[in-house]
Amino acid sequence: MDVWLPFIVVGITAGAVYGLAGVGLVLTYRTSGVFNFAHGALATAGAYLFFELWVKNDVPWFLAAVISVLIVGVLFGFVLERVARRLAKAAPSVIVVATVGLLLIIQGITSKRYGAETITIDSFLPTETFEVSVNVGYNQLIIVLVGIVIAVGLGLLLSRTRIGIAMRGVVDDSDLMELTGLDGAAVRRLAWMIGGSVAVISGILLAPIVGLDPIRLTYLVVQAFGAAAIGRFRSLPWTFVGGLIIGVVAAIGQKLESEHTSLAGLPSSVPFFALFGVLLLVGKRGLPTAAPVRRQQPEHFAPLPLPIRAGAGIALGVVVIFLPNLVDARLAVYTSACGLAIMFLSLSLLVKMSAQVSLCHAAFVAVGAVAFSRLSTEANLPWFLALLGAGLITVPLGLIVALPAVRLAGIYLALATFAFGLLMENLIYRKSFMFPQGGTRDAPRPDIPGVGLANDKQYFYVAVAILAAVIVLVLILQRSRLGRLLRALADSPLALSTYGTGTTTTLMLLFAISAFFAGIAGGVIAVGNGAAGPGGLGSLQSLLWVAVIAITGMNLVRSSILAALALVVLPSYLADLDADYQAIGFGVLAILASLITASGFDPVTWIKDNLAGSSRVGTKGPIPQRGADAGWRRASSSRKAPAPAREEAPELAMSGGDR
């Protein structure tokens, strides 16, 4: 037992910080209905501000901590409440956009100011030890006591005080809560200030343990998601206990990992096992009910006249043919954009057509890349057959991810898929059958008959051809009966079940198709990069992909191409602009775009309505204007018949309409 005690003590200390971070996360979620994926970024910002004040400006550590809590915790909480108020009824993908935007802004600022290297920070708490069968540091004891006091205090606040009861009720029915005389906005604002302050405290306590790193610190605090799941996203005491459990199990896992190399990555995966397992077992019925969301419909226009479509197709073909000669050294960037566009098409089938959020698409792409590499180099399959095999091998992974989609929806499905992606990154990526020792695998180019191994220009044309084929398949799917079922699944799964269509089968088929296309994208991207490797395929990359695809419009094909161009091609032309500034700029745009989308403003509808209602100049007299068709985005069979004309009131009819 003495061998395990040091690990248990370390686990309790780290678990207290994770539980504390989870408490702040649950508090803001339960009072606003918005799950803050940037909660760890708040902890990071507070930790760096504490470092700036205490280490660089010699401010006493206690005063530096108070200032950090007031500025980052309280002030950011005040601002974030106003943002969260506008996102409360937005789709989960829109919430991801806003929180990822904040995360990128904070990471960009801290990286620009302090660099990307890890900064070691001394403990500001006393490090002397006392013995209780094992040496325990006073700093460890203080961290645990601080966590217990805050968790118990907030638990009592929510259960025993008037303002706490108001916090619990404001997200369910703000108008009913305001009948008590309290202002709903003020109640939510206080909760966000407290939640932000708790996040900052957890970041300050964690910094001496893991060091200051803009990405690593954010990633570690994300482990609070597992603690929140154990508390079922509603109980603050159980959330803190969940953090302690995760910390102890992870610490024990570290000892086992040192003895058994096959368990590499297990300790860091414990929180995500808890998150994925609890969500899958409990299901949406055992979790707080999410607020109804406003869903944007995919754009659906009548087809353009054939001459216009033919002319546009010819013009596009000419551009593609001459593009390699125009972009020269950037040709590889455009080739990568083709692969990413395929990936975004597969993601759009989930996010845009069916309102299913997947935050593990990077894992699909990674599996597809490795499958293509092994099929083409080890199994010696022909190039295109290996690419097709990569898509088919990725399908079972999509079916596994479909399991939580059957039991979960909305933000809980997003969290479950995020946990699955993290498990893949921490456990599966490290295995020899994937990326041996974190290395890469060969991804050969196609051997074109009569030409030989494809060069850069020839492979670009191959990638464009594959992208075009996927676009055709997606358009066929969109117009098929299955496409109508997928749109119905997003609008009302209950209504779909009423008509005798199994939602489980539809979901399984949807995720299988999406995974197939993502696997194809993995092969195309790997060949474009020259190798299949784990770089750029982490779980945070999946968050970024959903954020990008959510702000590029609702048309499946156009938005996917725009997302690929924005993520890959545009930064290549901004090479002179610092990468940190690019991250900050994208973060600002992401937040603005999410607020516009959450407000219900649809630029396509606005343009259509204004064009339909415009008057022509130079005519005699006014021209009658046609109102916009309210069902212009829906299938003609689903549009309601026009309401019958209202009969005149009897008194007006009798008097001939005179008043």
N, C-alpha and C positions, 0 to 999 in steps of 0.2 A: 504493500500500500504506500510505503514511503516513496517508492519510485514514481508513483502517479501524482502525489500531492503537489509538487511544484507545477506540474502542468495544469492541475485543477485550479490552483491559485491564479496562474496567468490567465486561464480561461475565464474565471469569474471576473477578473479585472477588465479584460477585453469585452466580455459579455455585458458588463454593466454599461459600457459606452454604447454598444450596439443597441441595448435595450433602451437607453436614454434617447438615442437618435430615433428609434422606432416610436417612442412615446410622442415626440414632437410631430412625427409624420402622421400618426393616427389622429392626433388632436386636430391638425389642419384638415385632414380628409373628412373626419366626422362632422366638422362644422361648415365645410364648404362644398363637399362632394367632388373636389378636385384632388386627384392623386399627384403629388409633387415629385416628379422624377428628378428634379433639380435639388432635392432636399440635401443631398451630399455636397452639392456645389455651395450651398449656404454655409455648411460646416467648413468647407475649404476656404471660403472668403473670410469667415471669422477667424480661422486659425492663422491665415497669412496676415491679417490686420493685427492680431495679437503679437505675432512675430515682429512686425514692423515697429510697433510701439515698444515692446519689451526689450527686444534684442538690439534693434538699430537706433532707437531713440532713448533708451535707458529709462523708460517709464516703469514704475513699480508694477510687478506682474499682476497684482490684484486690481490696480487701477486700469491697467491695459486690458484685462479681461472684462471689466465693467464697461469700458468704452467700446470694446468689440461687440459685446452683447447689445449695447444700446444702438450702435450704428448699423451693424449688419443684421442683428436679430430683430430689434424693434422697428427700425426704419425700413428694412427690406420687408418685414412682415406687413407693415402699413401699406406699402406699394403693392405687394403681391396679393393682398386681399382685394384690392380694386381690380387687379387682373383676373383673379379667380372668380370674382363675382360675374364677370362677363363670360367666363368659360364654364360656368356651372352646368349648363345644359348643352354644351358642345359635345361633338363626337369624341371618343377616346383618341382618335388620331390627331385631332386638333389640340387636345390637351398635351399630347406628346410633343407636338410642334412647339408650343409655348414653353414648356419646361426644358426641352432640349435647347431652345434658343437661349434661355437664361444660363443653362449649364455651359454652353459654348462661350458666352460672353465672359463669365467668371473665369473659365479656364484660359481664355485668350488673354485677359488682363493679367492674371497672376503669372502666366508663362512669359509674357512680355516683360513684366516688371522684375521677376525673380529668376527667370530661366526655367528650363525643363528638368534640370537635375534635381535630385532629392537633397533637401537641406536638413541636416541634423540639428535638432533643437534640444537643449538640455531640459531636464525636468525642473519645473518651477516649484514642485512640491517636495517636501523632505523625503530623502531616499534612505534614511536609516531603517534598519530592520528590527523586528522582534520575532521570537521563535514560538510557534505553536505547532509542534511536530515538524514544522518546516519554516524556513525563514520567510517572513511576510514583510514587505516594505510598507512604510507609513503612507507613501504615495498611492500604493495599491488599495490600502484600506480607505483612504480618503475618497478615491474615485468611486469605490463601491458605495460608500455612505452617501456621497453626493447623488449618485443615481437613485438610491433607495428613497432619499428624502424628496427628490423632485418627482419621482413616479408616484409615491404615496400622496404627496401634496396635491398633485394634479388630479389624482383619482378622487381624493376628498373634495376637491374643488368642483369636479363634475357631478358628484353624487350628492353633496350635502349643501351646496350654496345655490342661491337663486340664479346667479349669473352662469354657474356651471350647468344647471338644468336647462337654461336658455341656450347654451352652446350645444347641448345634445339635441334640442328640438328645432334649432334654426334651420338645419339642412333639410328636415322632413317637411316642415310647413312654416315658412318664415312669417307669413301673414297671421297665422294663428298664434305664433309666439309673440308677435308684436302687440297682441291684445293684452298682454301682461304689463304693457307700458315700457318695454325695452325696445331699443332700436336694433333691428336685425343686422344692419350693416355694421353697427358698432360692436355687436357681439362677435360677429365673424372677424372683424378687425382685431379685437383683443385676442381671439384664438390664434390668429396668424402671427401676431406679435409674440405670443408665448411660444408657439411652435418654432418660429424662427430663432428665438433666444435659446431654446433647448438644443436646436441644431448647432448653433455656434458653440455652446458649452461642450457638446460632444466632440466637435472638431478640435477645440482647444485641449481637451483631455486626451484626445487620440494623437495629437501631433508629436509629443515627446516619445510615443511608443513606436510609431511607424515613420516619423519624419514628415517634412513638408514636400509634397509632390502634387502638382495640380491635377494629375489624372489618378494617381494611386490613392490619394486621400478621398477623392470623390468615389472611387470604386469601392473602397473599404466601407464607407458609410452606407453604400447601397445594400450592404449585408443587413441593414436594419429592416429591409423588406421582409426577410424571413421572420424576424421577431414580430413584425406587425401581423404577419399571417398567423402565427401561433396565437396572438391575441384576437384573431378573426376580425381585424381592422375595426374593433370597437372597444375593447377592454384595455385601458392603460396599464393596470397592474399585471395582467397576463402578458401584455406586450413586453414589459420589462423582464418578467420571468422568462419569456421566450428568448430574449437576448442573452440571459445568463445560461440557458440551456444550450444555445447555439455556441456561445463562447467556450463552454466546458467541453462539449463534444468536439469542436474544432481543435482545441488544444490537445485533447487525447489523440485525435487523428494525426496531429503533428508527430507525436511520439511513434505511433504506428507507421507513419510514412517513413520515418527515419530507419525503421527496421525492415520495412517491406517496400521496395521500390515500385511494386505494382500498384500501390495505393497513392502514387504521385498525383497531386491535385485534389485529393479527397478533402483535406481540411478546409481549403478555401471554397469548396462546393457545398459544405454543410448547410449554410443559410439557404441556398437555392434548392437543395433537397427538401428543406422544410417548407419553403414557399410553394414549390410545385406540388409536393405531396398534400399539404393542407388544402390548397385550392382545389385539387382534384378530388379529394375525399369529401370535403365539406360541400362543394357545389355552390351555385349561386343562391340556393334557398337558405343556406346557413350563414350568409354574409350580408352586411348592410345593403339594403336595396339602393341601387344607383338611380339617380334622377333620370327621367326621360330625356333623350337627346334629340337635337334637331339634326336630321340627316339630309345632306345634299344629294340630289338625284344626279346620276350620270347624264352628261349632255347627250341629247338625242335630237339631231336635226334631220330634216328631209334631205335626201341626197341631192347634190348639185347636178345641174344638167350635164349630160354625157360629154359634150365638147369641152366644158370647163374642167371636168375631171381628167379627161384625156390630156389636155394641155398641161395641167398641173403635174400629171404623172411623167410626161415627157421632160418637162423642165427639171423635175426632181432627179430623173435618170441622168440627165446631162450633168447636173451638179455632182452627183455621185461619181460619174466617170472621170470628171476632171478634178475632183477634190484632191486626190493624192499629189497632183502637180501643183496645186495651189497652197497646200498647207506644209508641204515639204517635211521638215523635221518633226512636226507635230502629228504626223500620220499615225503613230502608235497611240497617241491620245484619242484620236477619233475611233481607232479600232477598239480600244477599251470601252469607249462610250457605246459602241454597238452591243458589246456584251452586257454592260450595265443596263442598257435600254431593255434587253430581254429580261433581266432580273426585275426591273421596275414593272414590266408588263405582268409578270407572274405575281408580284406584290399587289398590283392594282386590282387583279381579280379578287383578292381578299378585301383590300381596304375600300376600294371605290365601288365595285359591283355588289359585294355581299356584306359590307360593313363588319368584316372580321379582321381584327388587328393582329398581325404577326410580328413579334419582335425577335424572331429567331431566324430570319431569312438568310443571314450571313452563314449560319450553320448549313442550310440547304446548299448554298453556293460552294462552301468548302467541301462538302461531301461530293458534290458533282465534279469539282475540280480534281479531287483525289481519285474518284472512280474513273474519270476519263484518262488520267495519267496511267493508272495501273492497267486499264484495259488496252490502251494503245502501246504501252512499253513492255508490259509483262505478259499479257495475253496475246499481243501482236494482232489485235483486231484491226480491220481497215478503219481509217480515220473517222469517217462519218458514222460507221457502225459503233465505234467506241463512244462517239458523242451521244448517239441515241441511247447506248447502254448507260452512260452517266446519268441521263435523265431518268431512266427506268429504275436505276439503283437508288435514286433519291426519293422515289415514290413511297417506299415503306416509312421513311422518316416523316414524310408529310402525313401519313396515316396515324403515326404515333402522336403527332402534334394535334391532329384532329380530335383526339380523345378528350382533352380539356375543352375544346370548342363545343363538344356535345353537352357538357355540364356547366360551362361558364359562358359569359358574354361581357362585352364592354371592357371596362378597365381591368376586370379580373382575368379575362382571357389575355389581355395584353401582358399582365404580370406573369401569368403562367407560361406564356411563350418566351418571355424575357428570361425567366428562370431556366427554362429548357435550353435556351441559347447559351446561358452562362455555364450550365452543366456540360454542354458539348465543348465549350472553350476550355474549361478547367480540367476536364477528364479525358474526353475523346481525342481532342487535338494532340494530346501528348503521347498517344499510343503509337506504336511502331507501324500499325497498318494505316495510320493517317499521315502524320508528319513526324518521321523519326527524329527524335532529339530536337524538335522545333525547326527542322530543316525544310527543304523543298523537294518536290518531285518534278521530274522532267515532263514537259508538255509539248510534244513534237507538233510541227506544222503539217498540214495535209500534203500528200504527194499527188500533184495534179497530173493526170495522164498527158503525156506528150510534152510536159513542161518540167516536171521534177518537183523538188521540194519548194513550196510556195515562198516567195520573198515577201517583204513588208507590204508592197502594193497589192500583190495577188491575194495575200491573206486578208487584207482590208475588204476586197470584193467578196471573199468567202464569208466574212463576218456580216457584211451588209446583206448578202443573200439569205443567211440564216435568220437575221433579224426580220427581213421581209416575210419569210415563211412563217415565223412565229406571229407576226402581225396579222397575216391572213387567217391563221388558226384562231387567234383571239377574236377577230371580227366575226368569224363563223360561229364561234362559241357564244358571242354576245347576242347574235341574232337567232340562236337556236332555242329550242324549248328549254334546254338546260340553263341557258342564260336568263330566260324569264323566271325560272325557278330560283336562280340565285338572287335576282333582284327582289323577288317575293320573300325570300329568306331574310333579306335585310330589312324589308318593310314590316313583315309580321310573320314570324315562324309559326305562331299559333294558327293563323289563318291558313298557312300552307299545310299544316297537319290536318286541319279540318277537311280539306279537300282530298285527303288520303295520300298525300305525298310525305314520305318519311324524311324528316329533317336530318336524322342521323346519316342516312345514306347520302343525302345531298351534300352535307358537310364533309363527309369522308371523300367523296368524289372531288369536291372543290379543292381541298387541301392536297389531294393526290395530283391533280392537274397543275396546281401552283408549284408544288415541289418538283414536278417533271420539268417545267420550264426553267425553274431556278437551277436545277442540275445542268441543263443545257447551257445556261448562262455561265455557270462555273467552269465548264470546259472551254467555252469561247474566251473568257477572261484569262484563264490560265495560259492558253496558247498565246494570247496577245502579250502577256507579261513574260513569256518565255519559261515559266515554271509555275507549279501549283504550290503555294505556301500559305501559312496562316496569317501573314501580314494583311492588315486591312479587313479581316473577316471576324473581328471580335464582336461581342454583344453590343457594345456601345455603337458600333457601326450600323447595326440593325436599327437602333434608335434614330440615328441620323438619316437612314434611308427612308423610314416612315415619315420623318419630318419633311424631307425634301419632296416626296411624292404627294404629300398632303397639301402643299402650297403651290402646286403647278397646274391646278385646274382639275375638272372632273371628267374630261374626256380621256378614256383609257389610253389610247395610242399617243395622242399629242402630249399628254402630261408625262408619259413615260420617257419619250424622247427628250422633252424639255428638261426633265429631272436629270437624265444622263449628261446632257450638255452642261447643265448648271453645276453638276458635281465634279465633272472631269475636265471638260473642254474649257469652260470659262476660267477656272483657276490657272490653267496653263498660259493664258493670255495676261494673267495678273501676276506673273512670276516675280515681277519687281516689287509687288506689294507683299509685305511681310505676312507669313502664314497666320500669325496671331491676329493681325488686323483683318484678314479674311474671315477667320472664325468669329471675331467680334461683329463684323458686318453682317455675316449670315445670321448670327444670333438675333441681332436687332430686326432684320427683315422677317425672321421666323416669328418673332413675337407680334410684330405688326400684322403679318398675314393671318396669324391665328385669331387675333382680336377682330379683324375684318370678317373672317369666316364665321366666327362665333356670333357676330352681330346679326347674321342672316343676310348680309349684303352679298348678292351674287352678281359679279360684273358681267357675266354673259347674259343673264336675264336683263340687267339694266341696259346693256347695249341693244339687245333685241327690242325691248320695249320702246326705247328712244328712237330706234330706226323705224319701228312700226308706226310710231306716233308722230313722225316728222312731217312737216308740210312742205309742199313744193312751191318754189318761187316762180313768179312770172305767169300765173294763171289767173283767170277771171273768176273771182269769188273763191270761197273756201272749198277745199276738197275734203269730202268725208274721210274721217280717220277710222281705221279698224283697230279695235282693242286687241291687246295681246291675248293669245290663246292660253288660258290658265293651265291647260293640259299639254302644252307643247312638248314637254319632256316625257310624257307617258305614251304608251302604246295606244293606238286609236281605239282599241276595244275597251280600254279602261277609262276613257274619258266620259264624263257624265253628259247626258243629253241636255240641251239648253232648257232652262226653266221656262214654263209657259208665261206669256205676257200677263201682267197683272191687270185684272179688270178695273175699270174706272169705278170710283165710288158712286153710289146711286145718286146722291145729290148733285154731283158734277155732271153726270149723264143727263139728268133731267133738265138742267139749266144750260145745256150745251157747252159746258166747260167754263162759263163765265163765273167770276168770283164776285 
